Amino acid sequence: MAEIVVAEPSIASTSNTQTNGRGGYGSNNNGAKSFYMKSITSGRDYVPEPFDSEKLPVTLRSEIQRFLRVANLIDAQEPRVACLCRFHAFVVAHDLDRNSRGRGVRQFKTALLQRLEQDEVVTYRKRKEKSDVREVRRVYREYKDYIIKHGGESTLENRDALIKAGAIAAVLYEVSNTLTKAAGTQGNADNDVNRRSEFYDFNILPLDQGGVHQAIMQLTEIKAAVAAVRNVEGIPFIEEFTNQKPHFDLFDWLQNSFGFQKGNVANQREHLILLLANMHIRRSNKLANTSKLADGVLDDLMKKFFKNYTEWCKFLEKKNSIRLPLSDPEAQQYKVLYIGLYLLIWGEAANVRFMPECLAYIFHHMAYDMHSMLMGATILSTDGTFTPAYGGGPESFLNNVITPIYEVIREEAKKNQNGMTDHSTWRNYDDLNEFFWSPDCFQLEWPMNKEHDFFYVDFCEDPKRKNNKGSDKLKTEKKTEENDEEMELNKDDESTEEQPKPKEKKWLGKTNFVEFRSFWHVFRSFDRMWAFLILSLQAMIIMACHDLNSPLQMFDTPILEDIMSIFITSAVLKLVQAVLDIVFTWKARSMMDESRARKHSLKVMIAAMWTILLPIFYSKSRRKYTCYSSQDGSLFGEWCYSSYMIAVGFYLMSNAVNMILFSVPAIGRYIETSNSKISSLLSWWTQPRLYVGRGMQESQFSLLKYSLFWMLLLLSKLTFSYTFEIKPLIGPTRQIMSLGITKYDWHELFPKVKNNAGAIAAIWTPVILVYFMDTQIWYSVFCAIFGGLYGILHHLGEIRTLGMMRSRFQDLPLAFMNSLIPHPTKTDKHLNRKSFIREMFQKLSERQMRNGLVKFVVVWNEIINSFREEDLISNREVELMKMPLSHDLLSGLVCWPIFLLANQLPVALSIAKDFVGEDANLSKRIRRDVYMYIAVKECYDSLKDVLDILVVGDMERRVISGIVNEIEESMWKSTFLKDFDLSELLTLHAKCINLVELLVEGNENHHTKVVKVLQDIFEIITNDMMKNRSRTLDSMNTYQDTEGCLTTYFSEPEPQLFASRHSIHFPLPDSDSLNQKIKRFLLLLTIKDAAMDIPSNLDARRRISFFATSLFMDIPRAPKVRNMLSFSVLTPHLKEEVKFSTKELNASQDYVSIGFYMEKIFPDELQNFLERMGVETMEELDDHGKEELRDWASFRGQTLSRTVRGMMYYHKALKLQAFLDKAEDDDILQGYETIERGNDTLNAHLDALADMKFTHVVSCQLFGSQKTSGDPQAQEIIDLMVRYPSLRVAYVEEREEPVDNKPIKIYSSVLVKAVNGFDQEIYRVKLPGPPNIGEGKPENQNHAIIFTRGEALQAIDMNQDNYLEEAIKMRNLLQEFLPRLGKTPKILGLREHIFTGSVSSLAWFMSYQETSFVTIGQRLLANPLKIRFHYGHPDLFDRIFHLTRGGISKASKTINLSEDIFAGYNTTLRRGHITYHEYIQVGKGRDVSLNQISKFEAKVANGNSEQVLSRDIYRLGRRFDFFRMLSCYFTTVGFYFSSLISVIGIYVFLYGQLYLVLSGLEKALLLEAKVHNIRSLETALASQSFIQLGLLTGLPMVMEIALERGFLSALKDFVLMQLQLAAVFFTFSLGTKTHYFGRTILHGGAKYRPTGRKVVVFHASFTENYRLYSRSHFMKGFELLLLLIVHDIIRRAYRNNMTYVLTTYAIWFLSLTWLFAPFLFNPSGFDWGKIVDDWKDWNKWIKQQGGIGIQQDKSWQSWWYDEQAHLKHSGWGSRIIEILLSLRFFIYQYGLVYHLDIAGSNKTVVVYVLSWVVIVVIFLLIKVVNVGRHYLSDNYQLSFRLFKASLFLSVIATIITLSYICQLSVKDLIVCCFAFLPTGWGLILVGQAFRPLIQGTVLWKFTRLFAQAYDFGMGVVLFTPIACLAWLPIISAFQTRFLFNRAFSRRLQIQPILKAKKKHA
């Protein structure tokens, strides 16, 4: 068979899924065959249908799927071979599961047997050879010959055919080999068949023999890297291995020596080859060098891989195990082996990858073993082979090294109980890894001793759980109770199992750090900051008390001595810190060395000593000075000191060393990183000796910059605090202390306290809290100032509008050349950063300019094409925006985009038409606008070119040439205005338009019209415009007259000018370039004002403006693609949308359909899409069009398909750039698209380069289970891989395998790609167990990170997007990883654009908030503060740095909830440098509804509260210098803690005011002030308005808007945001942050909160809002409102109303916001129909009983138990704090009962006791009613009603009696409500805290019923005003307007969306 046609794949199923493996006959093949033969019958008709190869049992899929797929592929051409492939699949399946125990195996075997029965006879007759063996061999040889013949070809079709042929040949090889063995003819088999198959599945590099002809294998750098890996010369034990494989290499040797997995070896082999190849090409100057790697490549790689390992060995004072020989060839081999060994360890380490020093320990011992092998100094096993110390055999490394460590991690994580237990009771990843920071880790020995305490996991009962026994006894909580019982039983079982163990093991406990739940962590981690603030406050109070008139007065000895008393406070704070260190590390004492324990004790003793000595010295020597008089004329004069001052001097001596180390960072860095004894001694006292956190000092210049920033900030803050907060209160404080007040309005509990201490505390405490909080406000102010200045200096926002871009467009090609085009002479190694100012003056050669111009045009056009593909612009806009690619570019003639030249020609014609003056003036006027001149010149040249092509007659051409010459001669002589009448220009313009329109149509029937138009143009020019007639026309007329004399009367007359058929060439030649030129000419003639706003799409404008701006920014020069750094993108995916389904696009019952939503939100883009599809309405779309519509909608949501499309732009950009690097000018002028389609060899080469540089791996964790269950998402993921061939998907496969007749779950990491339309398994790496031990996202990333490639890794979230124009700049960004100024960054921060802010106001607010953080915020963090971390994706990681240091995130459960930022912490602690770059951006989606935003804010607040407890924050806070520590605090947890302080400040202020008014102190003070005419007292009592300064935190957002869009736009947007209630939104968000931050630190309960990424606007029910915000906002809002009302009622008699309003207006706003914001921002929140539905739903929810299986959204009872879950697992310490906080609700009752009329003037405690009697009576009445309802309501309804009536009448009678006897008034009843309602709520909170003690009693049931009543009452109070407002239609319209004002301004249709929702609801 000379040539074969590779079969096309059949469609076996709509669900195409696949994995790969190797199958074959087992030991019982003959039995299987006989079993099969008995089942064969020949009486059935043959039905040639494909057998379903996709829906297979999970236990068999990887082994048999490939055989069934190939059978379907070749069934039509080779039916017998297809039948044999299916038969082979059956035999393999039978061998794997002979008893059909696996799920679905029996059904599969039955179906396959039935198919084999159908196929047997028919296919046997069609066999072409004598035997089945020969038949299979024949087909195998045909496919093999085809591959050999066409392997070197690179056409696109051939590549697909070769891939299919390779897959078929590989399967046929296995089938043929097995048939040969079964037939007993192995000795006679062909050599081809007996050899290993040459075709197998590969990822990027086809390293088998069959792939040598592929383009990527022809690259010289790949060849050099492969040669290095395959160099096995001189390796011991090589002989026994080389016979097994034709290409035996160093990785195979490592596999056979150490028992690594086959998939891991194949994966890491390719990994290392690509790394070596990419580094080789950058070092190699000559591409011809193919034999060996460039010098230094392996040295560089060794430094990167083993820097952490060598530092670890140095830290532990151990000699590293890397030994290199002296000879170069052998040393290179050893280096490859060491790197390969580390990669194989890392690739198989699974969850242990999070423990880098543990991996270093493993590598240390295995490298030593390997060196022993290489040196021949190892003991061989009995069979003469090497066996590793931990045992041999397949997968021995996984089973014997990784699995034991993994089991420890897993068992410890189980103790976490999903975050419900204390962190101190279990060891997380950090604890286990830090065990290897101590020399004690070597006690584990090698192989590791499993009896070591490290492997022991203590399952003792958590003390909290012990305290909570009996807390789950309610019937309504049966499920929880059963779980607890099971847990207790399990623990009992475990304890009984542990008893018989002979050796008692010890749980090692925490290592180095214990994560206690305490707010003291904030002080302990940032103690220097708090000490500074406290001491500064004390010093300022002392200075204010001394009434200083000048700052110099503070140096007076008495004043200075008093100020120096702050050091007593300092000593106390140090004592507190020392005690906290002991308390917080107590549970880690077992892992603490003796020196550290001694140091803690010594610190406590020294701190205690100074705490005692300093007060003694101060008290005894105060005002007792020793004075010295200096010489006359001295500056100081007399100076005095006391013994206390000398003691302070000695106290401060310990800080002198720290000051020196701070001032000279290099010394500190050396001391911390050195192992010398002097350095150890110097650092021993200050910091514990830890492996991380050493040497983090920045350069001297950086230190100067951020120190200056903070000194200015602190100076401003302290000056403001002293002037406006502290000094104004000193005078009133003295007056209050001097006033003697003895009469109170209540029973004073502490009447003997003097100086009115309560009033002073009430006044000063809020001010002090503001003092501690307002540094955050000052940081925001300085962030706005410095961030704005930095942005201006770096050209940010230079091009903000289309007008700006038009004015700068001519500069773009030069900027493009200077940044995005590789330098033609400099090597990439010597490329400098581009400075645009410098490059502007750098002269480029003419050839470079032209070449760069051509490349700019190509790239610009590709960007415009991508806009069109994304439907951002229309076809017409494409024509207006693209630049023609012609040979004129090589001559320097640029045809600028038409949208720049729009309306220029008509304006120029209008100017010229009426112009009077000289030619020079007209020319100057035209040239004043460069685009006008370009338009005129291009139209003139185009008209000449068109006429040159159109007119072919000799006479006509001579006439036109003559006229043109006359015109140009006139212009050259500057007599154009004298020679020509320009008044007819517009007429000429119209005729030219007619002509070009006819030429574009090209209709042959219009020949006469063309002639007439030409004649009209000729006449207009010659007759109307030329004043002196045309010389050419005169000469032509003379010639015609002469000829006319010879013409007879009967002669045929000559045709008129242009009238002859041969005079013009019409239609014009059909040429693409000519057609484009004509169309462009027509557009130039016709386009007017409309094109000035091109592009009309706002997103297209933003993107193109940012791209233009970025070209002028500080950006490194681009290297060639071949020389750039390689990188990968990793995207984790769980259950998020891949694509919107057809069902989602159509109307649903719950939400507006996504299709309808998209249609209304993106109307212009929908029209562009329909235009691209060639239809006018969506109803006209066919099936393909509907699928495209799904894609169109999905690309506008937060879907995986959008993310993948965006990231695959990198591949497209790299191909484009590689083409521009490689192609010559003539090739480029043909067009990139033409080359890509027509030159398959070049295209294959470009693909190879792009694949070598870029990989995108999506970690679809559930892909395997989705395939098994038939989830449509699985097929959608496969479709993505088919669409983007370079995309890879990694997933975790879970399957059961029988071991000892028991099913055991086996987990594997699998990588797949698309082959032949299916998913093809490439690598499979078995895992030690389920990977999800810790947090889900980092574990998902971790399992897939082994499949990534390159030197950089970009972490991309599922809600992100990318753009082609940004992808083009990626190779520039990667250059940032190269060393610069001695620093090599390890993380590159990128800018983000929030693409979800375009519709609703909430989305807009969130977008601006996020944008300000990811731009101006991070800009300042990176420089000058040098404190930027990793805040989530899309940062770019130095991949090798991070894979050797624990990965790109941390994964410990709960503590690493905000997993991303811990990567930044880890990088910084390990001396990594993090930068931020704004010349490139990616898109990012955010939540758009209030509930989604609140869940996100809650998740982030939870994560920040866990960060407070973490060791990372502690180490950063303690090991940074003072100013970097401040930066760290205020940009991480400090923001949330300051927010918490601000809210606490409000509560303290109001409760202080409540104390003053209820006790009567305020009234008495004001009366005294009036008597003594003291006006400052009232001012002091209202001084807490500083709490309202928080609005300044929004300043950075305004600054960033101003920077990027202009100050007027910023002002406009700011005003608009306030009108749309932005202040309400941000105030509400403050409540979310503070609630979840504070509660999580106190009680725990942090968890991931899925927000969903729905794009649809929908109405949230009242019940849902109440569930979400009841405790976080509503309860606090009601409390604040009650405080304000009570305060207002009591103080009205004596206080100025205006003062009260000014003092409390912000708090009224806060309380009302927290109560009603969810309803204001709820779409259709005031729609009456929705209100009615919400009320019904609310009543149903509040009354529904809870129980097992009833979710919290269905029942109040279930929600209530879930809402207090954090208390259930909380310790008694936190419960006591909760109880103490609840006591504040009893203040109301205590204070208000003394203001009742019934109390009169009685101020004794009896009044308060009687009030409790009233409460008890009320409780008894409620209880009596409930008992009566229980016993009487069913059978004695009438009696029950009479009983209730009698009770009611009794209560009324009692009230009336009291009103007559005791003067009980109506006001008293109202006041009693205000008094008793808070008391009831306080009792509920106390009951919840005491739940473990009262659960199961009547008190707990009563607490629940009481809480239900309170929730119902709060719901009614909230619902009433909403329902009232819903009656007014204008309210609903107003709400819609402010919610969707952005949409209205874009003329989007929001009302139809809301109406559609109403209709479908």
Disulfide bonds with the S-S distance in Angstrom:
Cys627-Cys640 1.94
